[in-house]
Amino acid sequence: MIPGYMTSKDIADRLGVKPATVRQYKLRGDLPPPDETIGRSPVWKKETIEVWIASRPGQDWRRGSSD
C-alpha cells in the first residue's frame, strides 16, 4: 500500500468497526471522497480520515463525554 494512505480496512481498524461498516459509510456518502484509487480500491490520505473522524457528530459518547 502507499505510505500515508488508508484503505477501507485501515479505516475500519482505526474506528474499531468492521470493514463492511466502512463500505456502508462510503455507499451512504458519509466518508469523504477517496484521495486516490488504486486499481478499483479507493484509498484516503491519513490526514483526510483524521479530519473526518474529528468532525463526525456524536462521537464523544464512546469516550464518555458529558457534553
N, C-alpha and C positions, 0 to 999 in steps of 0.2 A: 504494500500500500504506500501511497505517497506520504512522506512525513508531514505532519501538521494538518492532515485531513482526517476526517472521521467517516466511517461507514455507518449504515443503519445499526449494525451490531455494536459498534463502538458507542453510539449514542444510547442504545438500549442499556449497555453496561454502565454508562455514566449516570443514567436516570434510575437504574435499578428496576427496569421493566424488561419484558420480553421483546425480541426483535419484531414480532408481529404487531406489538403496540406501536412501535415507531413507524412501521409501514402504514398503520391506520392513521397516525398523525399526518403522515405525508399525503395519504389519499384524501383526508379531510381538509387539507390545506393549512394545517396547524404548524407544520415545520416551515422554516424559511426555504426559499428555493435553493437547490443544490448549487454549490460554487463551481463544481465540475461534474462531468460524467466520465467514468472510466468503463469502456465497453458499454454495458447497459446499466451499470451500477452508479447511482448518484453518490457523491461524496460532498462533505461540507468542511470548510475550514474550521479548525477547533475554535477560533475566535467567534465565528458566526454562531456556533452552537452555544458557547458560553454566554454570549449576549442574549440569545433567545431564551436560554434557561433562566437567566436573571430577570427577564421581562415577563415571564409567564405568570399570569394572575393566579392567586390561591395556592402558591407553592410553599408558603410558610407553615402550613398545617403539619407537614411532615417533620418540621423542626420543633414543633411545639410552641410556636409564637402565639402570643395572645393579642396581637394587633387586630 
